[in-house]
Amino acid sequence: MESVIQAKSVCKTYASNGASVHALRGVDLAVAQGELVAVMGPSGCGKSTLLHILGGLDRPTQGEVFLSGKRVDTLSEAAWAVLRRRQVGFVFQFFNLIGNLTVADNIELPALMAGVTSSDARRRRAELLEALGLADKAAAVPAHLSGGQQQRVALARALINKPAVLLADEPTGNLDSAATADVLSLLRRMNAQGQTVLLVTHDPRVASVANRVISMRDGQIRSETHLEPGRDARAVMTGLVELEV
């Protein structure tokens, strides 16, 4: 199956106090259409750096990045900005909603910036709010929502342009247990409808919703685990914790 997003021999080196810090060391990763892939690892292992490079928020020092078969790491910042609007959805730990805009406006804005007509943007927004259980919150501002509700709004915003891939960076890291379960259920549901998802996390509970789990350490991929549908969640989490030892 053709990869939606792919890294080939990706390296990233930063300069810090005159020394070189190797955040990524020759990472190869391919995510196929319809997969839900989790990248696990401790803080500082390079998982967020990898996600940002795949989404064009950072650039590799070496290596290549492909989106839907097209090489993208050589694109200009302007070209990447257009590509992100149309083909890449982002969800972060901190919701990054615009505080003085309503929920409806927060969700519609990326569609309007991508050239979608106002009527289509409103229709897509209404569909997403209904699907995410927020139809009655369209006129609210983010400050009046719970953390879980704000993350669902961020998820709707990321999905409104029907991206080829949804990239999620610790999407439940700022949520309590109940809100975490809610967001994970939504990610599973979106994936079941065909949405390709790549998420990074240090939490085995989050990784347990994936089809495939990549374990990173010291800027490298150390192991890969395929999770069978219907496998006991406790067994999954136990196995994932063992990957981190």
C-alpha positions as CSV (number, residue, x, y, z in Angstrom):
1,M,0.0,0.0,0.0
2,E,1.3,3.5,-0.9
3,S,2.6,5.6,2.0
4,V,0.7,8.7,2.9
5,I,3.7,10.1,4.7
6,Q,7.3,8.9,4.8
7,A,10.7,9.7,6.3
8,K,13.8,8.3,4.7
9,S,17.1,8.4,6.7
10,V,16.0,11.5,8.5
11,C,18.6,13.2,10.7
12,K,18.3,16.4,12.8
13,T,21.2,18.1,14.5
14,Y,20.9,21.2,16.6
15,A,23.7,23.4,17.9
16,S,23.6,24.0,21.7
17,N,26.3,25.9,23.5
18,G,28.8,25.1,20.8
19,A,28.1,21.4,20.8
20,S,26.0,19.3,18.4
21,V,22.9,17.7,19.7
22,H,21.6,14.8,17.5
23,A,17.8,14.8,17.9
24,L,17.3,12.3,15.1
25,R,19.7,9.7,13.8
26,G,18.7,8.2,10.5
27,V,15.0,7.6,11.0
28,D,13.0,5.6,8.5
29,L,9.2,5.6,8.9
30,A,6.3,5.1,6.5
31,V,2.6,5.4,7.4
32,A,0.1,3.9,4.9
33,Q,-3.4,5.1,4.1
34,G,-5.8,4.3,6.9
35,E,-3.2,3.5,9.6
36,L,-3.2,4.8,13.1
37,V,0.4,4.8,14.2
38,A,1.7,5.8,17.6
39,V,5.3,6.9,18.2
40,M,6.3,6.3,21.8
41,G,9.4,7.2,23.8
42,P,10.6,9.3,26.8
43,S,11.0,13.0,26.7
44,G,13.9,14.1,24.5
45,C,13.9,10.9,22.4
46,G,13.2,12.8,19.2
47,K,9.5,11.8,18.6
48,S,8.2,15.4,18.6
49,T,11.1,16.5,16.4
50,L,10.2,13.8,13.9
51,L,6.5,14.8,13.9
52,H,7.4,18.4,13.3
53,I,9.7,17.5,10.4
54,L,7.0,15.3,8.8
55,G,4.6,18.2,9.0
56,G,7.0,20.9,7.7
57,L,7.3,22.8,11.0
58,D,11.0,21.9,11.1
59,R,13.5,20.8,8.5
60,P,15.8,17.7,8.5
61,T,19.6,18.2,8.5
62,Q,19.8,15.1,6.3
63,G,17.3,12.7,4.7
64,E,14.1,13.0,2.8
65,V,10.4,13.5,3.6
66,F,7.5,12.5,1.3
67,L,3.8,13.3,1.4
68,S,1.5,11.3,-0.8
69,G,4.5,10.2,-2.9
70,K,5.8,13.7,-3.4
71,R,9.1,14.8,-1.9
72,V,8.4,17.8,0.4
73,D,11.4,18.5,2.6
74,T,12.9,20.8,-0.2
75,L,9.8,22.9,-0.4
76,S,9.8,26.6,0.4
77,E,8.1,27.9,3.6
78,A,5.3,29.4,1.5
79,A,4.8,26.1,-0.4
80,W,4.8,24.2,2.9
81,A,2.2,26.6,4.4
82,V,-0.2,25.9,1.5
83,L,0.4,22.1,1.7
84,R,-0.3,22.1,5.5
85,R,-3.6,23.9,5.0
86,R,-4.7,21.3,2.4
87,Q,-3.2,18.0,3.3
88,V,-1.9,18.0,6.9
89,G,-3.9,18.4,10.1
90,F,-2.2,19.2,13.4
91,V,-3.4,18.6,17.0
92,F,-1.1,19.6,19.9
93,Q,-1.0,19.1,23.6
94,F,-2.0,22.8,24.1
95,F,-5.1,23.5,22.1
96,N,-3.8,26.7,20.4
97,L,-7.4,28.0,19.8
98,I,-7.9,31.6,19.1
99,G,-9.4,33.0,22.3
100,N,-11.5,35.8,20.9
101,L,-13.1,33.7,18.2
102,T,-16.1,31.4,18.7
103,V,-15.8,27.6,18.3
104,A,-17.4,27.9,14.9
105,D,-14.9,30.5,13.7
106,N,-11.9,28.6,15.1
107,I,-13.0,25.5,13.1
108,E,-13.9,27.3,9.9
109,L,-10.8,29.6,9.7
110,P,-8.4,27.0,8.2
111,A,-11.0,26.0,5.6
112,L,-11.5,29.7,4.5
113,M,-7.7,30.2,4.4
114,A,-7.4,27.1,2.1
115,G,-10.0,28.7,-0.3
116,V,-13.1,26.7,0.7
117,T,-16.3,28.7,0.2
118,S,-18.1,30.1,3.2
119,S,-21.1,27.8,2.7
120,D,-18.9,24.7,2.4
121,A,-16.9,25.7,5.4
122,R,-20.1,26.1,7.5
123,R,-21.4,22.7,6.3
124,R,-18.1,20.9,7.1
125,R,-18.0,22.7,10.5
126,A,-21.5,21.7,11.4
127,E,-20.8,18.1,10.4
128,L,-17.7,17.9,12.5
129,L,-19.3,19.5,15.6
130,E,-22.2,17.1,15.4
131,A,-19.8,14.1,15.0
132,L,-17.7,15.3,18.0
133,G,-20.7,16.0,20.2
134,L,-20.2,19.8,20.2
135,A,-23.1,21.0,18.1
136,D,-24.4,23.1,21.0
137,K,-21.1,24.9,21.5
138,A,-20.7,26.6,18.1
139,A,-21.3,30.1,19.6
140,A,-19.1,29.6,22.7
141,V,-15.6,30.9,23.1
142,P,-12.8,28.5,24.1
143,A,-12.5,29.9,27.7
144,H,-16.0,28.6,28.4
145,L,-15.2,25.0,27.4
146,S,-13.5,22.2,29.4
147,G,-10.1,21.0,28.4
148,G,-11.6,17.9,26.7
149,Q,-14.1,20.1,24.8
150,Q,-11.3,22.4,23.6
151,Q,-9.3,19.5,22.4
152,R,-12.3,18.2,20.4
153,V,-12.6,21.7,18.8
154,A,-8.9,21.5,18.0
155,L,-9.5,18.1,16.4
156,A,-12.4,19.5,14.3
157,R,-10.2,22.3,13.2
158,A,-7.5,19.9,12.1
159,L,-9.9,17.8,10.2
160,I,-12.0,20.4,8.4
161,N,-9.8,20.4,5.3
162,K,-10.0,16.6,5.1
163,P,-6.2,16.2,5.4
164,A,-4.3,13.3,4.0
165,V,-2.8,12.7,7.5
166,L,-3.6,13.9,11.0
167,L,-0.5,14.6,13.1
168,A,-1.0,14.6,16.8
169,D,1.7,15.7,19.3
170,E,0.8,14.5,22.8
171,P,-2.9,15.2,22.1
172,T,-4.1,14.1,25.6
173,G,-1.1,15.4,27.6
174,N,-3.1,18.3,29.1
175,L,-6.3,16.3,29.8
176,D,-7.7,14.4,32.7
177,S,-8.5,10.7,32.5
178,A,-12.1,11.1,31.4
179,A,-11.3,13.6,28.7
180,T,-8.3,11.5,27.5
181,A,-10.7,8.5,27.0
182,D,-13.1,10.7,25.1
183,V,-10.4,12.1,22.7
184,L,-8.9,8.6,22.1
185,S,-12.4,7.3,21.3
186,L,-12.8,10.0,18.8
187,L,-9.4,9.3,17.2
188,R,-10.3,5.6,16.9
189,R,-13.7,6.6,15.3
190,M,-12.0,8.9,12.8
191,N,-9.5,6.3,11.9
192,A,-12.2,3.7,11.4
193,Q,-13.7,6.1,8.9
194,G,-10.5,6.1,6.9
195,Q,-8.5,9.0,8.5
196,T,-4.7,8.3,8.6
197,V,-3.3,9.3,12.0
198,L,0.2,9.6,13.3
199,L,0.5,10.5,17.0
200,V,3.4,10.8,19.4
201,T,3.0,10.1,23.1
202,H,4.9,8.8,26.2
203,D,1.6,7.3,27.5
204,P,0.9,3.6,26.9
205,R,-2.9,4.3,27.3
206,V,-2.8,6.6,24.3
207,A,-0.5,4.3,22.2
208,S,-2.9,1.3,22.9
209,V,-5.5,2.8,20.4
210,A,-3.0,2.4,17.5
211,N,-2.7,-0.3,14.9
212,R,1.1,0.0,15.1
213,V,3.4,1.3,17.8
214,I,6.9,2.6,17.1
215,S,9.3,2.9,20.1
216,M,12.0,5.6,19.9
217,R,15.0,6.2,22.1
218,D,18.0,8.5,21.6
219,G,16.8,9.7,18.2
220,Q,16.4,6.3,16.7
221,I,13.6,3.8,16.2
222,R,14.3,0.8,18.4
223,S,11.3,-1.4,17.9
224,E,7.9,-1.8,16.2
225,T,4.8,-3.6,17.4
226,H,1.6,-4.4,15.5
227,L,-1.5,-4.4,17.7
228,E,-4.2,-6.9,16.8
229,P,-7.8,-5.6,16.8
230,G,-9.7,-6.6,20.0
231,R,-6.6,-7.4,21.9
232,D,-7.0,-6.8,25.7
233,A,-6.1,-3.2,26.5
234,R,-4.3,-4.2,29.8
235,A,-2.1,-6.7,27.9
236,V,-1.4,-4.0,25.3
237,M,-0.4,-1.5,27.8
238,T,1.8,-4.0,29.7
239,G,3.6,-4.8,26.5
240,L,4.1,-1.2,25.6
241,V,5.5,-0.3,29.0
242,E,8.0,-3.2,28.5
243,L,9.2,-1.5,25.3
244,E,10.2,1.5,27.3
245,V,12.4,-0.4,29.7
